[in-house]
Amino acid sequence: MNPANIAQNPVIQFFAWLNPIVISWIPLLYTLWLFQIWRRKRETCYIWLMAGLGLVPFFSTILRLIFTHFFVAAVASGNKIALGYVTTFSSGMFGIISYGCILMALANFAGGEVGFWDLFRRARGPEDEDLNEAG
Amino acid sequence: MSSSVLVRLTPFFLIAFLYAIPLYLIAHWGHRLWRRTGDSAFLWMRYALGIVPILLTVITVAIPFGMTGSNAVSNVIRALYPSIIPGTLGFIKIILVIVMLSKLGQGCVGFRELFQIRIPNQIPSDGLTSNDEGGLSS
């Protein structure tokens, strides 16, 4: 059994199409949840998280669903390099946008208490100890 | 390892490394926020959006290079690994994110509340609901 035969197997093709359809509901659930939290709290961080966890992965999944046809064709033709690059590009591009949105959300959480540059300061600063004692 | 194999592997490891940087930042940021605020939502965020995706990335990249054989079993595993291994870790991640979302914003929106048609208005900034206020006043 070689990879080309496996890719043309109807069961594999069925799951290749079903998988993104099922998975696309999850970012929609996250979007709805974060939108509800934002409606109640009105903090920007939830909008960023909604984009990073909800909208961007949703559109990424839909596009991947469309490109599934090309993935299967690439495997069937034995063009593994094309498959590898198309997969990593489509996942990677949306992944980077998604990470950017999540990092923006983290920068705005808790009133922006932990900024980007704070991450590179010593882990146990006096500020942390004060807050831990207070907590 | 021949040079052609190295050339073939380099983009995959480079992408895994580039992916791991923001994931590590997310995990670190979640941990720092948890330490500062004591809000457990950030601890869940650390694992859901940081640690588990790092494991997922490493395993997804490592497995195809571990299966170098050309027999039928290796071919089947190579064909199915994108579904099985990331699927299992992805499922764990989904559960962790759902727990995280239920705790974000001091747990102001629970899982069941998502399916309620009527949504209460914005809660006050002190985190008390209208019922809590009533309870306090009485």
Chai-1 contact restraints between the chains, C-beta under 6 A:
chainA,res_idxA,chainB,res_idxB,connection_type,confidence,min_distance_angstrom,max_distance_angstrom,comment,restraint_id
A,M1,B,A72,contact,1.0,0.0,6.0,A-B,restraint_1
A,M1,B,N75,contact,1.0,0.0,6.0,A-B,restraint_2
A,P3,B,N75,contact,1.0,0.0,6.0,A-B,restraint_3
A,P3,B,A79,contact,1.0,0.0,6.0,A-B,restraint_4
A,I6,B,A79,contact,1.0,0.0,6.0,A-B,restraint_5
A,I26,B,I94,contact,1.0,0.0,6.0,A-B,restraint_6
A,L32,B,L114,contact,1.0,0.0,6.0,A-B,restraint_7
A,W33,B,L101,contact,1.0,0.0,6.0,A-B,restraint_8
A,W33,B,L114,contact,1.0,0.0,6.0,A-B,restraint_9
A,Q36,B,V109,contact,1.0,0.0,6.0,A-B,restraint_10
A,I37,B,L104,contact,1.0,0.0,6.0,A-B,restraint_11
A,I37,B,G105,contact,1.0,0.0,6.0,A-B,restraint_12
A,I37,B,V109,contact,1.0,0.0,6.0,A-B,restraint_13
A,R40,B,C108,contact,1.0,0.0,6.0,A-B,restraint_14
A,R40,B,Q122,contact,1.0,0.0,6.0,A-B,restraint_15
A,R40,B,I123,contact,1.0,0.0,6.0,A-B,restraint_16
A,K41,B,G105,contact,1.0,0.0,6.0,A-B,restraint_17
A,T88,B,I15,contact,1.0,0.0,6.0,A-B,restraint_18
A,Y99,B,P22,contact,1.0,0.0,6.0,A-B,restraint_19
A,I102,B,I26,contact,1.0,0.0,6.0,A-B,restraint_20
A,L106,B,W29,contact,1.0,0.0,6.0,A-B,restraint_21
A,F109,B,L33,contact,1.0,0.0,6.0,A-B,restraint_22
A,A110,B,L33,contact,1.0,0.0,6.0,A-B,restraint_23
A,A110,B,T37,contact,1.0,0.0,6.0,A-B,restraint_24
A,E113,B,R36,contact,1.0,0.0,6.0,A-B,restraint_25
A,V114,B,R32,contact,1.0,0.0,6.0,A-B,restraint_26
A,V114,B,L33,contact,1.0,0.0,6.0,A-B,restraint_27
A,L119,B,H28,contact,1.0,0.0,6.0,A-B,restraint_28
A,D128,B,R35,contact,1.0,0.0,6.0,A-B,restraint_29
A,L131,B,R36,contact,1.0,0.0,6.0,A-B,restraint_30
A,G135,B,G38,contact,1.0,0.0,6.0,A-B,restraint_31
